């Protein structure tokens, strides 16, 4: 039995789930998200304001248990995304490191001889607070995390002066410089 899969998902009042066979359409104030669940292995149902996913088999093997928890987490993330939205906050550390928005591009000055322009997807909303804090918002958790990782990879944090792009709350292992 999957500990995570057994839990029911509470659906907020302003959100709804529509079940059409194997397809789920989750809608809320922030947007809509479509998911597909393997209906040969799992059944899903709505009970009042709770969503439940259960395996069809009586005997649950290890693989089914793992997939049960995974599908439940995907649906839970989608419900959270359409009701409240997912957010990642990135910080730029370094002398002269700046970020600004120019149309559909995020313009970054991160210590190179040229500016780096990052194209923002349509489903994602990016805001720049101050000039060193970037907020990434969206409905899809996977896409928000991927965009944050792509921006962080443009200038990873180096261990000596901790210069680069990092997530808020990310621990940076610092190294001691060379000695005389």
C-alpha positions in Angstrom: 0.0 0.0 0.0 1.2 3.5 -0.9 1.1 5.9 2.1 0.8 8.9 -0.2 -1.7 7.2 -2.6 -4.1 6.4 0.1 -4.7 10.0 1.1 -7.6 11.8 -0.4 -7.0 15.2 -2.1 -9.1 18.1 -0.7 -10.4 20.3 -3.5 -10.8 24.0 -2.7 -14.2 25.6 -3.1 -13.0 27.7 -6.1 -11.5 24.7 -8.0 -13.1 21.7 -9.7 -12.1 18.4 -11.2 -13.9 16.9 -14.2 -13.4 13.2 -14.8 -13.9 11.9 -18.4 -12.7 8.3 -18.4 -8.9 8.4 -18.1 -8.7 12.2 -18.6 -8.9 14.7 -15.7 -9.5 18.4 -16.3 -8.7 20.5 -13.2 -9.8 24.1 -13.3 -9.5 26.9 -10.8 -9.0 30.7 -10.6 -5.3 30.6 -11.9 -6.1 28.4 -14.9 -6.8 24.9 -16.1 -4.6 21.8 -16.3 -5.3 18.5 -18.1 -3.9 15.1 -16.8 -4.3 11.5 -18.0 -4.4 8.6 -15.5 -3.9 5.0 -16.6 -7.5 3.7 -16.3 -6.4 0.1 -16.8 -4.6 0.2 -13.4 -6.4 3.0 -11.5 -9.9 4.3 -10.9 -10.7 7.8 -9.8 -13.8 9.3 -8.2 -15.1 12.4 -6.5 -16.6 12.2 -3.0 -18.1 15.6 -2.0 -15.1 17.9 -2.2 -12.4 15.2 -2.1 -10.7 13.4 -5.0 -9.7 9.7 -4.6 -7.5 7.5 -6.8 -7.5 3.7 -6.1 -5.9 0.7 -7.9 -8.3 -1.7 -9.6 -6.5 -4.8 -8.4 -7.0 -6.3 -4.9 -3.4 -7.5 -4.7 -1.1 -4.4 -5.1 2.5 -5.1 -6.2 5.4 -2.7 -5.7 5.2 -1.1 -9.1 1.5 -0.3 -8.8 2.1 1.1 -5.3 4.8 3.5 -6.6 2.7 4.6 -9.6 -0.3 5.1 -7.2 1.7 7.6 -5.1 3.1 9.3 -8.2 -0.3 9.8 -9.9 -1.8 11.1 -6.6 1.1 13.6 -6.2 0.6 14.8 -9.9 -3.1 15.4 -9.3 -2.4 17.2 -6.0 0.2 19.4 -7.6 -2.2 20.3 -10.4 -5.0 21.1 -7.9 -2.5 23.3 -5.9 -1.3 25.0 -9.1 -4.8 26.0 -10.4 -5.9 27.2 -7.0 -2.9 29.0 -5.6 -0.1 28.7 -8.2 3.5 27.5 -7.9 6.3 30.0 -7.3 10.1 29.9 -7.3 12.3 32.8 -6.2 15.8 33.2 -7.6 18.5 35.5 -6.3 21.4 37.0 -8.2 24.6 37.4 -6.2 27.6 39.3 -7.5 28.9 42.7 -8.3 27.0 44.2 -11.3 24.6 41.2 -11.6 21.2 42.5 -12.7 18.0 41.3 -14.2 15.3 43.1 -16.2 12.3 42.3 -18.3 12.3 43.4 -22.0 9.1 42.3 -23.6 9.0 38.5 -23.7 12.7 38.2 -22.7 14.4 38.2 -19.3 17.6 40.2 -19.8 20.4 39.1 -17.4 23.7 40.8 -16.8 25.7 38.1 -15.0 29.3 38.9 -15.5 29.8 38.0 -19.2 30.9 40.4 -21.9 27.4 40.3 -23.3 23.9 40.3 -21.9 22.0 37.0 -21.7 18.4 37.0 -23.0 16.2 34.2 -21.7 12.9 33.7 -23.6 9.9 33.4 -21.3 7.3 30.8 -22.2 3.6 31.9 -22.5 2.4 29.8 -19.5 5.0 31.3 -17.1 4.8 34.8 -15.5 8.2 36.2 -14.4 8.6 39.4 -12.4 11.8 41.1 -11.3 11.8 42.7 -7.9 14.7 45.0 -7.1 17.2 44.0 -9.7 18.6 40.9 -8.1 15.4 39.0 -7.3 13.4 37.0 -9.9 10.0 35.5 -9.2 8.7 32.7 -11.4 5.0 31.9 -11.2 2.8 29.4 -13.1 0.1 26.7 -12.9 2.4 23.8 -13.9 4.9 22.8 -11.2 7.1 20.9 -13.6 7.4 23.9 -16.0 8.0 26.4 -13.2 10.8 24.2 -11.8 12.3 23.6 -15.2 12.4 27.3 -16.0 14.0 28.0 -12.6 16.7 25.3 -13.3 17.4 26.7 -16.8 17.9 30.2 -15.4 20.1 28.9 -12.6 22.3 27.0 -15.1 23.1 30.2 -17.0 25.5 31.1 -14.1 25.7 28.4 -11.4 26.9 29.6 -7.9 30.7 29.2 -7.5 32.0 28.0 -4.1 34.6 30.7 -3.4 32.6 34.0 -3.4 29.1 32.5 -3.9 28.6 34.5 -7.1 25.9 33.4 -9.4 22.2 32.6 -9.5 20.6 30.6 -6.7 17.2 29.7 -5.4 16.1 31.5 -2.2 17.0 29.2 0.7 19.5 27.2 -1.3 22.6 26.2 0.7 26.0 27.0 -1.0 29.0 25.1 0.3 31.7 27.7 0.6 35.4 26.9 0.1 38.4 28.6 1.6 40.6 30.5 -0.8 44.3 29.8 -1.3 46.7 30.6 1.5 50.2 32.3 1.4 
